[in-house]
Amino acid sequence: MTVAIVTDSAAAIPPALTAECDIIVVPMWLVADGEAVREGERSLSELLGDTRITTSAPTPGEFEHAIRAALERGASDVLVLTIASAMSASHHAAAVAVREVGEHARVVDTMTAAGAQALVVLAAVRAAHAGLALDDVARVASDVAARVRLVATVPDLGHLVRSGRVPGIAGWAGRTLGLSPLFEFRAGKVHRLRPARGVDAAYERLLARFRREAMPGFRPHVVALHALAPEAAQLLLDRVRDTRPVESFTSEFGSVMVVHAGPGLVGLAWWWEPVSPQV
């Protein structure tokens, strides 16, 4: 592979998969009690107990260090894939780093996060492994970023309201008391969906939305994502495997994402890939 892939930790790619695919992950930051720590350095349960916690993106210098390290290890070029620019300053920081490095680096806004961001990253990895040049790998990532969907349900909207990352959601939260809120993250924006009457109904709606996009000649790539709810995520994943996904796995939100979304979030991320005709 001559094109190395770098992403931020918002992608929430399972560590084993990160190592297998040789993906370079630049950690996001959290500030708790005035102390800045990298994502993963403090337990999630400890962080959720602190209502004063804030989060921030990696710095341009951290992205530049990761890019130059990949080049020094033998990559000819580097593609950086970030969480949606509408949600974080990570993309801006990566863009600054790419300008410093020059022609051997590119940055793509995945326009999504978590498991959906992971799917974009893995598509870029496959393109790089196939020997595609930097611009072509970036085009593959941009194409998948435009196709990928993330639909999720949360027990309540309290964390999202407090985060301020979802404009206009506060009033909606008041109207969904006693229901299971659902939302879709697509093209860099959060779209509010009609709430379901209970958790089971919410899961059925997630599955129905996934299956509605099925088309002959297409196979899905699927991630079941969760925030401290692994059993629910696994149940969802088991129910989509009859579609014979190209890849499927569960992915836990990183601590930065859980601080904003709250525990108990469960969802699906996917994109449908056309199956190449056999020659």
N, C-alpha and C positions, 0 to 999 in steps of 0.2 A: 504494500500500500504506500503510495507516494503522497497522498493527501491525508494529513492527520485531521482528526475531528476534535474540536474543543467545545464544551458547553458549560453553562453554569449549573449549580446544584439544584435549581428549580426543576430541572428535568426529572429528578427523582428516579433515575435509572437504578435498578437493583445492583449492588456492588459487584456481584459475581458477573453480571452481564457487562458492566463497565470494564472489568478486568479482561474478560474474554474478547471484547471488541477493541481493546486498547483506546478507550475514550478518555480524554483528559478533561477532568471536571474541576472548574474553578468555584470554590465555595462562596455562597452568599454569607452575609454577616447579620448577627443579632446583637442588640445592646440590651442588657438586663442589669439593673442596679448600677448603671453607669459603666459597666464592663462590656467591652466589645469582644465577642467570641465568634469563631467561624461556625457555620452550620455543621452540626454533628459533634461539636465539642461539649455540649451540655445535653442532658436527657430531656426528651420531649415532655415528660410529666412535670419536670421541674420548671420548664419554660412556661407551660400552660398555667401554672400556679401564680405567675407574675403578670398582673394586668398592665404593668407599665412598660412592657417589652416593646422595642421597636426593631425594625429590620432595615437593611440597606443592601445595595448591590455591590458586587466586587468593584474594585477600583480599576481604572485603565492600566495602571502598572501591573496589577495581578494578571489581567488578560495578556498584556504584552509579555510578561515573564513566561506564561504558559505557551504562547505562540513560539517564542524564541527557543524555549526548551524543546518543543516538538521539532523545530528545524534543526537544532543541534543534534538531535537523535537520529536524523537522517531523512525526515520528511522533506519533500521538495516544496510543498505548499501546505497551508493550514486553513481550514474552514471553521469559523466560530458560529455556533447556533445558540441564540439567546431566548429567554422567556420573552413574551410579548412586550414590546416597547411601551404599550399603553399601561402596563402593570408595574413596570420597574425601570430603573435607570441602567439596568444591566446592558441593554443593547447600546445605549449611548457610550458607556464605558468601553465596550468592546470595539465600537466604531473608532473611538479615539486611538485605541491600541493598534488597530489594523492600519490606520493612517501612519502611525509611527514605524510599523514594520515594512510597509510598502507593498509591492506587487505580489508578493508570495502569500498574502493572506486576504481573506474575504470574510464578511460577516453577513448573516441572514437572520432576520427577525422571524422566528417561528410563528408569531402571532397567537401563541397558545402557551400552555404550561403543563407541568406534571407529566402524567402518562402520555398525553398527546404530544408534548414536546419530546418525550422519549422516542415516540414513533418517528418523528421527523429526524431525530439524531440517528436512529438505527437505519433509516432509509439512506441517509448520507454515508454511513459506514459501509453499507452494501455497495453503493455506487463507487466509493473509494477503493474497496476491495476488488471491484471489477476492472480497475485500472483507468477509470475516467479522470479527465483533467479537472483542475480546480473549478473552472467556470461551469463545467458540466455537472459536477457534484453539487455545486451551489444551485443550479437549475433544478436538479432532482429534489433537493431540500425545499426549495420554494414551491415546487409543484405539490409535494406532499403537505406542506404547510397550508396550502389553499384547500386541500381535500379533507384534512383531518378534522374530527369532531370530538368534543368532550362534553358529555352530559352527566350531571351529577345531582344528587339530593343531599340535603343537610338536615340534621335534627331541628335546627333553628338558625336564624340569620344574625344572631347577636354579634358573632365575631366579624362577619362581613360588614355589618353596619359600622362597628367601631373602627374597622380598618380604613374606612373611607375610600377603598379601592373600587367600589361598585357604585357609581353615581346613581342617585334616585332610588336606591333599594330600601332606604329606611321606611318610607311610607308603605311600601309593598310588604315589609316585614310585619307591620301592624295588622295588615289585612289577612295574613295567612295563619293567624293563631289557631292552633289545633290541627293544622294541615301539615303535609310534608312538602316544603318548598323544593322546586326543581329549577335548574338553570342550565343554559348551554353556553360554553365558551367557544366562540367561533370568530375567525378573522380579527382577532385582537380585541373583541368586545364580549361582554357578558350579556346574554339575552335571557330575560326572565321568561319562564315557562309556566303554564297553568299548574298550580300546586295539586298534589294528589291527596286523596283521603286515606292517609296512613302510609306507613313505611312499605308494606307489601305492594300496595298499589303504585307507589313511586318506583319500586324496582321493576314492576311490570311495564311501566311507561318507559323506563330506560331501555329495556329490552325491545319494546315495540319500535322505538325510534331507531335503534340500531338495525333491526330487521327490515324496516321500511326502505332503507337505502340499498338493500340487496338487489343486484341485477345479474342476469345471466352473463357468464363469462368474467365475473369479478370474484375475487376472494379477499376476505378481510384480514387486516392486521389489527389486533385487539389488545388493549390493556384494561384490566379492572383495577381501578385506583381507589385508595381509601386513606382515611386519617384515623388510625387506631381502631380499625374495624376489619381486620384481615379475613375473618370468617365470612362476612357478608360479601366481600370482594371475591373470594374464591367461589362462593355460590353463584354469583353473577357470571364469572368466567366459565364455570362448568356448563351453564345454560347456553352459552354461545358457541361451544366447541363443536356442535353438530354442523356448523357452517364451514368447518375445516379451515380454520384461520392459517394464514401463512406463518404467523407468529402470534403467541398469546402468553401473557404472564400477568401477575399481579404486581402492583407498584404502590409503595406507601409514600404519601406526601412527605416531603422533607419538613423539618421544623419551621422554616420560614413560611411555607405555605399553610401549615396547620395553625400557626399563630394568627393568620388572617382569616382562614376558613373555619377554624374550630374543629374539635374532635368529632368523629362520627360520620364525616362526609364519606359517601360511597358513590362511585360512578363508573362510567365506561368511556374509554377513548378509542377511536378507530379511524381507519380509512380503508376504502375498498380499492384494490389494485386490479387492473385488467390482467387476465391470464394470457400470457403470450401463446399464440397458436403453435401447435406442434408442426414442425417441418418434416 
